[in-house]
Amino acid sequence: MYSDRTGLLIIRAWLERGSLEPLRARVRLTTDVSAGFEEELTLADVQSVALAVETWLQDILAAGRLTEEPIGP
């Protein structure tokens, strides 16, 4: 059973001229929009951004799980 939950993840990506690894990404995220943004990351490669998204999705699932079944009819 899962609780109602809305998360938000925003990725802003740009290229930094003159850099050997030009990708830059700022990731802002939360697993509960009512709490505001919980974390902000600045990353410089595709794998790190992908891992941040995957971890966030897993956190959404974990945070939404109810630990006990509701009691009653």
PyMOL Python script that loads the backbone (N, CA, C, O; Angstrom):
from pymol import cmd

cmd.read_pdbstr("""\
ATOM      1  N   MET A   1       0.845  -1.170   0.000  1.00  0.00           N
ATOM      2  CA  MET A   1       0.000   0.000   0.000  1.00  0.00           C
ATOM      3  C   MET A   1       0.893   1.235   0.000  1.00  0.00           C
ATOM      4  O   MET A   1       1.921   1.265   0.676  1.00  0.00           O
ATOM      5  N   TYR A   2       0.504   2.234  -0.745  1.00  0.00           N
ATOM      6  CA  TYR A   2       1.290   3.463  -0.870  1.00  0.00           C
ATOM      7  C   TYR A   2       0.464   4.673  -0.463  1.00  0.00           C
ATOM      8  O   TYR A   2      -0.745   4.712  -0.689  1.00  0.00           O
ATOM      9  N   SER A   3       1.111   5.650   0.130  1.00  0.00           N
ATOM     10  CA  SER A   3       0.448   6.903   0.466  1.00  0.00           C
ATOM     11  C   SER A   3       0.507   7.829  -0.746  1.00  0.00           C
ATOM     12  O   SER A   3       1.332   7.647  -1.641  1.00  0.00           O
ATOM     13  N   ASP A   4      -0.378   8.821  -0.762  1.00  0.00           N
ATOM     14  CA  ASP A   4      -0.328   9.830  -1.818  1.00  0.00           C
ATOM     15  C   ASP A   4       0.901  10.689  -1.589  1.00  0.00           C
ATOM     16  O   ASP A   4       1.165  11.127  -0.469  1.00  0.00           O
ATOM     17  N   ARG A   5       1.645  10.928  -2.649  1.00  0.00           N
ATOM     18  CA  ARG A   5       2.873  11.709  -2.506  1.00  0.00           C
ATOM     19  C   ARG A   5       3.211  12.311  -3.859  1.00  0.00           C
ATOM     20  O   ARG A   5       3.055  11.661  -4.893  1.00  0.00           O
ATOM     21  N   THR A   6       3.669  13.539  -3.848  1.00  0.00           N
ATOM     22  CA  THR A   6       4.115  14.182  -5.074  1.00  0.00           C
ATOM     23  C   THR A   6       5.539  14.682  -4.865  1.00  0.00           C
ATOM     24  O   THR A   6       5.813  15.463  -3.954  1.00  0.00           O
ATOM     25  N   GLY A   7       6.433  14.218  -5.723  1.00  0.00           N
ATOM     26  CA  GLY A   7       7.813  14.672  -5.691  1.00  0.00           C
ATOM     27  C   GLY A   7       8.065  15.579  -6.883  1.00  0.00           C
ATOM     28  O   GLY A   7       7.258  15.656  -7.808  1.00  0.00           O
ATOM     29  N   LEU A   8       9.192  16.259  -6.842  1.00  0.00           N
ATOM     30  CA  LEU A   8       9.556  17.150  -7.934  1.00  0.00           C
ATOM     31  C   LEU A   8      11.063  17.115  -8.119  1.00  0.00           C
ATOM     32  O   LEU A   8      11.821  17.200  -7.153  1.00  0.00           O
ATOM     33  N   LEU A   9      11.493  16.987  -9.379  1.00  0.00           N
ATOM     34  CA  LEU A   9      12.908  17.011  -9.723  1.00  0.00           C
ATOM     35  C   LEU A   9      13.070  17.923 -10.934  1.00  0.00           C
ATOM     36  O   LEU A   9      12.418  17.728 -11.959  1.00  0.00           O
ATOM     37  N   ILE A  10      13.939  18.911 -10.808  1.00  0.00           N
ATOM     38  CA  ILE A  10      14.201  19.852 -11.900  1.00  0.00           C
ATOM     39  C   ILE A  10      15.669  19.732 -12.281  1.00  0.00           C
ATOM     40  O   ILE A  10      16.548  19.797 -11.421  1.00  0.00           O
ATOM     41  N   ILE A  11      15.930  19.559 -13.566  1.00  0.00           N
ATOM     42  CA  ILE A  11      17.299  19.517 -14.068  1.00  0.00           C
ATOM     43  C   ILE A  11      17.509  20.720 -14.983  1.00  0.00           C
ATOM     44  O   ILE A  11      16.779  20.908 -15.956  1.00  0.00           O
ATOM     45  N   ARG A  12      18.493  21.514 -14.666  1.00  0.00           N
ATOM     46  CA  ARG A  12      18.916  22.617 -15.541  1.00  0.00           C
ATOM     47  C   ARG A  12      20.295  22.235 -16.058  1.00  0.00           C
ATOM     48  O   ARG A  12      21.228  22.075 -15.271  1.00  0.00           O
ATOM     49  N   ALA A  13      20.434  22.090 -17.360  1.00  0.00           N
ATOM     50  CA  ALA A  13      21.701  21.636 -17.947  1.00  0.00           C
ATOM     51  C   ALA A  13      22.229  22.679 -18.926  1.00  0.00           C
ATOM     52  O   ALA A  13      21.465  23.338 -19.632  1.00  0.00           O
ATOM     53  N   TRP A  14      23.565  22.813 -18.951  1.00  0.00           N
ATOM     54  CA  TRP A  14      24.217  23.734 -19.878  1.00  0.00           C
ATOM     55  C   TRP A  14      25.619  23.231 -20.174  1.00  0.00           C
ATOM     56  O   TRP A  14      26.123  22.321 -19.516  1.00  0.00           O
ATOM     57  N   LEU A  15      26.237  23.839 -21.173  1.00  0.00           N
ATOM     58  CA  LEU A  15      27.608  23.493 -21.545  1.00  0.00           C
ATOM     59  C   LEU A  15      28.534  24.627 -21.139  1.00  0.00           C
ATOM     60  O   LEU A  15      28.236  25.800 -21.364  1.00  0.00           O
ATOM     61  N   GLU A  16      29.647  24.268 -20.547  1.00  0.00           N
ATOM     62  CA  GLU A  16      30.635  25.246 -20.123  1.00  0.00           C
ATOM     63  C   GLU A  16      31.765  25.281 -21.145  1.00  0.00           C
ATOM     64  O   GLU A  16      32.549  24.339 -21.263  1.00  0.00           O
ATOM     65  N   ARG A  17      31.830  26.377 -21.874  1.00  0.00           N
ATOM     66  CA  ARG A  17      32.828  26.500 -22.939  1.00  0.00           C
ATOM     67  C   ARG A  17      34.245  26.403 -22.398  1.00  0.00           C
ATOM     68  O   ARG A  17      34.553  26.883 -21.307  1.00  0.00           O
ATOM     69  N   GLY A  18      35.105  25.763 -23.199  1.00  0.00           N
ATOM     70  CA  GLY A  18      36.515  25.666 -22.863  1.00  0.00           C
ATOM     71  C   GLY A  18      36.855  24.545 -21.899  1.00  0.00           C
ATOM     72  O   GLY A  18      38.032  24.299 -21.636  1.00  0.00           O
ATOM     73  N   SER A  19      35.865  23.868 -21.372  1.00  0.00           N
ATOM     74  CA  SER A  19      36.114  22.777 -20.430  1.00  0.00           C
ATOM     75  C   SER A  19      36.290  21.465 -21.179  1.00  0.00           C
ATOM     76  O   SER A  19      35.635  21.238 -22.197  1.00  0.00           O
ATOM     77  N   LEU A  20      37.174  20.597 -20.683  1.00  0.00           N
ATOM     78  CA  LEU A  20      37.334  19.271 -21.279  1.00  0.00           C
ATOM     79  C   LEU A  20      36.076  18.425 -21.096  1.00  0.00           C
ATOM     80  O   LEU A  20      35.768  17.570 -21.927  1.00  0.00           O
ATOM     81  N   GLU A  21      35.359  18.668 -20.011  1.00  0.00           N
ATOM     82  CA  GLU A  21      34.071  18.007 -19.761  1.00  0.00           C
ATOM     83  C   GLU A  21      33.042  19.115 -19.597  1.00  0.00           C
ATOM     84  O   GLU A  21      32.799  19.578 -18.482  1.00  0.00           O
ATOM     85  N   PRO A  22      32.436  19.544 -20.703  1.00  0.00           N
ATOM     86  CA  PRO A  22      31.625  20.766 -20.678  1.00  0.00           C
ATOM     87  C   PRO A  22      30.239  20.667 -20.038  1.00  0.00           C
ATOM     88  O   PRO A  22      29.649  21.694 -19.702  1.00  0.00           O
ATOM     89  N   LEU A  23      29.709  19.457 -19.863  1.00  0.00           N
ATOM     90  CA  LEU A  23      28.352  19.335 -19.324  1.00  0.00           C
ATOM     91  C   LEU A  23      28.306  19.779 -17.869  1.00  0.00           C
ATOM     92  O   LEU A  23      29.147  19.398 -17.055  1.00  0.00           O
ATOM     93  N   ARG A  24      27.306  20.590 -17.568  1.00  0.00           N
ATOM     94  CA  ARG A  24      26.999  20.966 -16.187  1.00  0.00           C
ATOM     95  C   ARG A  24      25.507  20.779 -16.003  1.00  0.00           C
ATOM     96  O   ARG A  24      24.721  21.071 -16.903  1.00  0.00           O
ATOM     97  N   ALA A  25      25.124  20.296 -14.843  1.00  0.00           N
ATOM     98  CA  ALA A  25      23.698  20.118 -14.546  1.00  0.00           C
ATOM     99  C   ALA A  25      23.449  20.468 -13.094  1.00  0.00           C
ATOM    100  O   ALA A  25      24.148  19.994 -12.199  1.00  0.00           O
ATOM    101  N   ARG A  26      22.452  21.295 -12.869  1.00  0.00           N
ATOM    102  CA  ARG A  26      22.018  21.590 -11.508  1.00  0.00           C
ATOM    103  C   ARG A  26      20.703  20.844 -11.314  1.00  0.00           C
ATOM    104  O   ARG A  26      19.749  21.033 -12.070  1.00  0.00           O
ATOM    105  N   VAL A  27      20.667  20.009 -10.308  1.00  0.00           N
ATOM    106  CA  VAL A  27      19.493  19.174 -10.022  1.00  0.00           C
ATOM    107  C   VAL A  27      18.920  19.620  -8.685  1.00  0.00           C
ATOM    108  O   VAL A  27      19.609  19.599  -7.665  1.00  0.00           O
ATOM    109  N   ARG A  28      17.662  20.020  -8.698  1.00  0.00           N
ATOM    110  CA  ARG A  28      16.953  20.363  -7.462  1.00  0.00           C
ATOM    111  C   ARG A  28      15.851  19.341  -7.293  1.00  0.00           C
ATOM    112  O   ARG A  28      15.132  19.027  -8.242  1.00  0.00           O
ATOM    113  N   LEU A  29      15.715  18.813  -6.066  1.00  0.00           N
ATOM    114  CA  LEU A  29      14.746  17.737  -5.906  1.00  0.00           C
ATOM    115  C   LEU A  29      14.139  17.704  -4.522  1.00  0.00           C
ATOM    116  O   LEU A  29      14.683  18.219  -3.546  1.00  0.00           O
ATOM    117  N   THR A  30      12.970  17.064  -4.492  1.00  0.00           N
ATOM    118  CA  THR A  30      12.275  16.783  -3.243  1.00  0.00           C
ATOM    119  C   THR A  30      11.403  15.554  -3.450  1.00  0.00           C
ATOM    120  O   THR A  30      10.920  15.307  -4.556  1.00  0.00           O
ATOM    121  N   THR A  31      11.205  14.796  -2.403  1.00  0.00           N
ATOM    122  CA  THR A  31      10.280  13.660  -2.464  1.00  0.00           C
ATOM    123  C   THR A  31       8.890  14.051  -1.962  1.00  0.00           C
ATOM    124  O   THR A  31       7.958  13.249  -2.008  1.00  0.00           O
ATOM    125  N   ASP A  32       8.759  15.293  -1.483  1.00  0.00           N
ATOM    126  CA  ASP A  32       7.471  15.773  -0.978  1.00  0.00           C
ATOM    127  C   ASP A  32       7.398  17.286  -1.223  1.00  0.00           C
ATOM    128  O   ASP A  32       8.034  18.064  -0.512  1.00  0.00           O
ATOM    129  N   VAL A  33       6.628  17.693  -2.223  1.00  0.00           N
ATOM    130  CA  VAL A  33       6.590  19.108  -2.595  1.00  0.00           C
ATOM    131  C   VAL A  33       6.108  20.003  -1.464  1.00  0.00           C
ATOM    132  O   VAL A  33       6.445  21.186  -1.434  1.00  0.00           O
ATOM    133  N   SER A  34       5.334  19.469  -0.542  1.00  0.00           N
ATOM    134  CA  SER A  34       4.860  20.298   0.568  1.00  0.00           C
ATOM    135  C   SER A  34       6.010  20.709   1.494  1.00  0.00           C
ATOM    136  O   SER A  34       5.870  21.649   2.276  1.00  0.00           O
ATOM    137  N   ALA A  35       7.137  20.012   1.408  1.00  0.00           N
ATOM    138  CA  ALA A  35       8.307  20.327   2.250  1.00  0.00           C
ATOM    139  C   ALA A  35       9.290  21.254   1.540  1.00  0.00           C
ATOM    140  O   ALA A  35      10.259  21.697   2.156  1.00  0.00           O
ATOM    141  N   GLY A  36       9.071  21.554   0.281  1.00  0.00           N
ATOM    142  CA  GLY A  36      10.028  22.357  -0.480  1.00  0.00           C
ATOM    143  C   GLY A  36      11.180  21.496  -0.968  1.00  0.00           C
ATOM    144  O   GLY A  36      11.204  20.286  -0.743  1.00  0.00           O
ATOM    145  N   PHE A  37      12.138  22.133  -1.639  1.00  0.00           N
ATOM    146  CA  PHE A  37      13.277  21.369  -2.145  1.00  0.00           C
ATOM    147  C   PHE A  37      14.133  20.884  -0.982  1.00  0.00           C
ATOM    148  O   PHE A  37      14.449  21.638  -0.062  1.00  0.00           O
ATOM    149  N   GLU A  38      14.498  19.612  -1.045  1.00  0.00           N
ATOM    150  CA  GLU A  38      15.285  18.990   0.021  1.00  0.00           C
ATOM    151  C   GLU A  38      16.773  18.941  -0.311  1.00  0.00           C
ATOM    152  O   GLU A  38      17.614  18.837   0.581  1.00  0.00           O
ATOM    153  N   GLU A  39      17.089  19.016  -1.599  1.00  0.00           N
ATOM    154  CA  GLU A  39      18.483  18.855  -1.997  1.00  0.00           C
ATOM    155  C   GLU A  39      18.738  19.575  -3.312  1.00  0.00           C
ATOM    156  O   GLU A  39      17.850  19.688  -4.156  1.00  0.00           O
ATOM    157  N   GLU A  40      19.975  20.063  -3.474  1.00  0.00           N
ATOM    158  CA  GLU A  40      20.410  20.666  -4.731  1.00  0.00           C
ATOM    159  C   GLU A  40      21.811  20.137  -5.036  1.00  0.00           C
ATOM    160  O   GLU A  40      22.711  20.201  -4.198  1.00  0.00           O
ATOM    161  N   LEU A  41      21.977  19.614  -6.257  1.00  0.00           N
ATOM    162  CA  LEU A  41      23.244  19.029  -6.681  1.00  0.00           C
ATOM    163  C   LEU A  41      23.752  19.760  -7.911  1.00  0.00           C
ATOM    164  O   LEU A  41      22.957  20.189  -8.748  1.00  0.00           O
ATOM    165  N   THR A  42      25.061  19.907  -8.031  1.00  0.00           N
ATOM    166  CA  THR A  42      25.673  20.381  -9.255  1.00  0.00           C
ATOM    167  C   THR A  42      26.567  19.266  -9.761  1.00  0.00           C
ATOM    168  O   THR A  42      27.509  18.859  -9.081  1.00  0.00           O
ATOM    169  N   LEU A  43      26.274  18.774 -10.952  1.00  0.00           N
ATOM    170  CA  LEU A  43      26.951  17.597 -11.496  1.00  0.00           C
ATOM    171  C   LEU A  43      27.580  17.914 -12.841  1.00  0.00           C
ATOM    172  O   LEU A  43      27.216  18.892 -13.495  1.00  0.00           O
ATOM    173  N   ALA A  44      28.543  17.066 -13.254  1.00  0.00           N
ATOM    174  CA  ALA A  44      29.288  17.373 -14.476  1.00  0.00           C
ATOM    175  C   ALA A  44      29.415  16.185 -15.423  1.00  0.00           C
ATOM    176  O   ALA A  44      30.271  16.196 -16.308  1.00  0.00           O
ATOM    177  N   ASP A  45      28.579  15.160 -15.253  1.00  0.00           N
ATOM    178  CA  ASP A  45      28.610  14.063 -16.222  1.00  0.00           C
ATOM    179  C   ASP A  45      27.253  13.366 -16.270  1.00  0.00           C
ATOM    180  O   ASP A  45      26.477  13.395 -15.315  1.00  0.00           O
ATOM    181  N   VAL A  46      27.000  12.748 -17.404  1.00  0.00           N
ATOM    182  CA  VAL A  46      25.695  12.124 -17.664  1.00  0.00           C
ATOM    183  C   VAL A  46      25.395  11.028 -16.643  1.00  0.00           C
ATOM    184  O   VAL A  46      24.266  10.930 -16.162  1.00  0.00           O
ATOM    185  N   GLN A  47      26.371  10.216 -16.310  1.00  0.00           N
ATOM    186  CA  GLN A  47      26.140   9.105 -15.383  1.00  0.00           C
ATOM    187  C   GLN A  47      25.711   9.606 -14.001  1.00  0.00           C
ATOM    188  O   GLN A  47      24.842   9.010 -13.365  1.00  0.00           O
ATOM    189  N   SER A  48      26.319  10.694 -13.542  1.00  0.00           N
ATOM    190  CA  SER A  48      25.952  11.237 -12.230  1.00  0.00           C
ATOM    191  C   SER A  48      24.526  11.776 -12.225  1.00  0.00           C
ATOM    192  O   SER A  48      23.795  11.602 -11.250  1.00  0.00           O
ATOM    193  N   VAL A  49      24.137  12.422 -13.307  1.00  0.00           N
ATOM    194  CA  VAL A  49      22.769  12.937 -13.419  1.00  0.00           C
ATOM    195  C   VAL A  49      21.784  11.768 -13.455  1.00  0.00           C
ATOM    196  O   VAL A  49      20.756  11.801 -12.780  1.00  0.00           O
ATOM    197  N   ALA A  50      22.093  10.750 -14.231  1.00  0.00           N
ATOM    198  CA  ALA A  50      21.219   9.572 -14.322  1.00  0.00           C
ATOM    199  C   ALA A  50      21.089   8.882 -12.965  1.00  0.00           C
ATOM    200  O   ALA A  50      19.999   8.450 -12.590  1.00  0.00           O
ATOM    201  N   LEU A  51      22.187   8.778 -12.235  1.00  0.00           N
ATOM    202  CA  LEU A  51      22.147   8.160 -10.908  1.00  0.00           C
ATOM    203  C   LEU A  51      21.302   8.989  -9.939  1.00  0.00           C
ATOM    204  O   LEU A  51      20.562   8.432  -9.129  1.00  0.00           O
ATOM    205  N   ALA A  52      21.410  10.318 -10.021  1.00  0.00           N
ATOM    206  CA  ALA A  52      20.600  11.181  -9.157  1.00  0.00           C
ATOM    207  C   ALA A  52      19.114  10.978  -9.436  1.00  0.00           C
ATOM    208  O   ALA A  52      18.310  10.924  -8.504  1.00  0.00           O
ATOM    209  N   VAL A  53      18.742  10.865 -10.713  1.00  0.00           N
ATOM    210  CA  VAL A  53      17.333  10.645 -11.071  1.00  0.00           C
ATOM    211  C   VAL A  53      16.867   9.279 -10.585  1.00  0.00           C
ATOM    212  O   VAL A  53      15.784   9.159 -10.012  1.00  0.00           O
ATOM    213  N   GLU A  54      17.677   8.252 -10.810  1.00  0.00           N
ATOM    214  CA  GLU A  54      17.307   6.904 -10.361  1.00  0.00           C
ATOM    215  C   GLU A  54      17.156   6.838  -8.843  1.00  0.00           C
ATOM    216  O   GLU A  54      16.203   6.245  -8.337  1.00  0.00           O
ATOM    217  N   THR A  55      18.083   7.439  -8.126  1.00  0.00           N
ATOM    218  CA  THR A  55      18.018   7.443  -6.665  1.00  0.00           C
ATOM    219  C   THR A  55      16.780   8.181  -6.177  1.00  0.00           C
ATOM    220  O   THR A  55      16.112   7.733  -5.245  1.00  0.00           O
ATOM    221  N   TRP A  56      16.474   9.310  -6.807  1.00  0.00           N
ATOM    222  CA  TRP A  56      15.286  10.077  -6.438  1.00  0.00           C
ATOM    223  C   TRP A  56      14.014   9.259  -6.638  1.00  0.00           C
ATOM    224  O   TRP A  56      13.129   9.271  -5.783  1.00  0.00           O
ATOM    225  N   LEU A  57      13.917   8.547  -7.766  1.00  0.00           N
ATOM    226  CA  LEU A  57      12.737   7.708  -8.016  1.00  0.00           C
ATOM    227  C   LEU A  57      12.618   6.597  -6.968  1.00  0.00           C
ATOM    228  O   LEU A  57      11.517   6.301  -6.503  1.00  0.00           O
ATOM    229  N   GLN A  58      13.735   5.986  -6.599  1.00  0.00           N
ATOM    230  CA  GLN A  58      13.715   4.963  -5.545  1.00  0.00           C
ATOM    231  C   GLN A  58      13.277   5.580  -4.208  1.00  0.00           C
ATOM    232  O   GLN A  58      12.532   4.961  -3.448  1.00  0.00           O
ATOM    233  N   ASP A  59      13.746   6.804  -3.929  1.00  0.00           N
ATOM    234  CA  ASP A  59      13.355   7.491  -2.698  1.00  0.00           C
ATOM    235  C   ASP A  59      11.867   7.811  -2.686  1.00  0.00           C
ATOM    236  O   ASP A  59      11.223   7.730  -1.639  1.00  0.00           O
ATOM    237  N   ILE A  60      11.316   8.175  -3.841  1.00  0.00           N
ATOM    238  CA  ILE A  60       9.865   8.423  -3.939  1.00  0.00           C
ATOM    239  C   ILE A  60       9.099   7.155  -3.566  1.00  0.00           C
ATOM    240  O   ILE A  60       8.141   7.200  -2.794  1.00  0.00           O
ATOM    241  N   LEU A  61       9.533   6.023  -4.125  1.00  0.00           N
ATOM    242  CA  LEU A  61       8.871   4.751  -3.801  1.00  0.00           C
ATOM    243  C   LEU A  61       8.979   4.434  -2.316  1.00  0.00           C
ATOM    244  O   LEU A  61       7.987   4.071  -1.684  1.00  0.00           O
ATOM    245  N   ALA A  62      10.166   4.567  -1.762  1.00  0.00           N
ATOM    246  CA  ALA A  62      10.382   4.238  -0.351  1.00  0.00           C
ATOM    247  C   ALA A  62       9.585   5.170   0.563  1.00  0.00           C
ATOM    248  O   ALA A  62       9.008   4.716   1.551  1.00  0.00           O
ATOM    249  N   ALA A  63       9.547   6.452   0.249  1.00  0.00           N
ATOM    250  CA  ALA A  63       8.836   7.415   1.089  1.00  0.00           C
ATOM    251  C   ALA A  63       7.329   7.225   1.016  1.00  0.00           C
ATOM    252  O   ALA A  63       6.617   7.569   1.960  1.00  0.00           O
ATOM    253  N   GLY A  64       6.836   6.689  -0.081  1.00  0.00           N
ATOM    254  CA  GLY A  64       5.397   6.512  -0.248  1.00  0.00           C
ATOM    255  C   GLY A  64       4.851   5.231   0.337  1.00  0.00           C
ATOM    256  O   GLY A  64       3.637   5.071   0.466  1.00  0.00           O
ATOM    257  N   ARG A  65       5.730   4.325   0.691  1.00  0.00           N
ATOM    258  CA  ARG A  65       5.259   3.050   1.262  1.00  0.00           C
ATOM    259  C   ARG A  65       4.708   3.261   2.665  1.00  0.00           C
ATOM    260  O   ARG A  65       5.336   3.912   3.500  1.00  0.00           O
ATOM    261  N   LEU A  66       3.549   2.712   2.909  1.00  0.00           N
ATOM    262  CA  LEU A  66       2.979   2.722   4.253  1.00  0.00           C
ATOM    263  C   LEU A  66       3.585   1.564   5.028  1.00  0.00           C
ATOM    264  O   LEU A  66       3.695   0.457   4.502  1.00  0.00           O
ATOM    265  N   THR A  67       3.972   1.806   6.253  1.00  0.00           N
ATOM    266  CA  THR A  67       4.602   0.739   7.040  1.00  0.00           C
ATOM    267  C   THR A  67       3.591  -0.250   7.578  1.00  0.00           C
ATOM    268  O   THR A  67       3.929  -1.404   7.843  1.00  0.00           O
ATOM    269  N   GLU A  68       2.363   0.184   7.740  1.00  0.00           N
ATOM    270  CA  GLU A  68       1.328  -0.724   8.239  1.00  0.00           C
ATOM    271  C   GLU A  68       0.085  -0.612   7.392  1.00  0.00           C
ATOM    272  O   GLU A  68      -0.197   0.440   6.818  1.00  0.00           O
ATOM    273  N   GLU A  69      -0.649  -1.686   7.317  1.00  0.00           N
ATOM    274  CA  GLU A  69      -1.935  -1.674   6.628  1.00  0.00           C
ATOM    275  C   GLU A  69      -2.941  -0.904   7.478  1.00  0.00           C
ATOM    276  O   GLU A  69      -2.915  -1.010   8.704  1.00  0.00           O
ATOM    277  N   PRO A  70      -3.821  -0.136   6.854  1.00  0.00           N
ATOM    278  CA  PRO A  70      -4.848   0.593   7.628  1.00  0.00           C
ATOM    279  C   PRO A  70      -5.734  -0.376   8.400  1.00  0.00           C
ATOM    280  O   PRO A  70      -6.036  -1.472   7.929  1.00  0.00           O
ATOM    281  N   ILE A  71      -6.143   0.041   9.585  1.00  0.00           N
ATOM    282  CA  ILE A  71      -7.030  -0.761  10.423  1.00  0.00           C
ATOM    283  C   ILE A  71      -8.459  -0.303  10.193  1.00  0.00           C
ATOM    284  O   ILE A  71      -8.731   0.893  10.087  1.00  0.00           O
ATOM    285  N   GLY A  72      -9.355  -1.253  10.120  1.00  0.00           N
ATOM    286  CA  GLY A  72     -10.765  -0.900   9.978  1.00  0.00           C
ATOM    287  C   GLY A  72     -11.338  -1.382   8.668  1.00  0.00           C
ATOM    288  O   GLY A  72     -10.647  -2.011   7.866  1.00  0.00           O
ATOM    289  N   PRO A  73     -12.615  -1.081   8.454  1.00  0.00           N
ATOM    290  CA  PRO A  73     -13.308  -1.578   7.257  1.00  0.00           C
ATOM    291  C   PRO A  73     -12.826  -0.984   5.971  1.00  0.00           C
ATOM    292  O   PRO A  73     -13.334  -1.326   4.904  1.00  0.00           O
TER     293      PRO A  73
END
""", "prot")
cmd.dss("prot")
cmd.show_as("cartoon", "prot")
cmd.util.cbc("prot")
cmd.orient("prot")
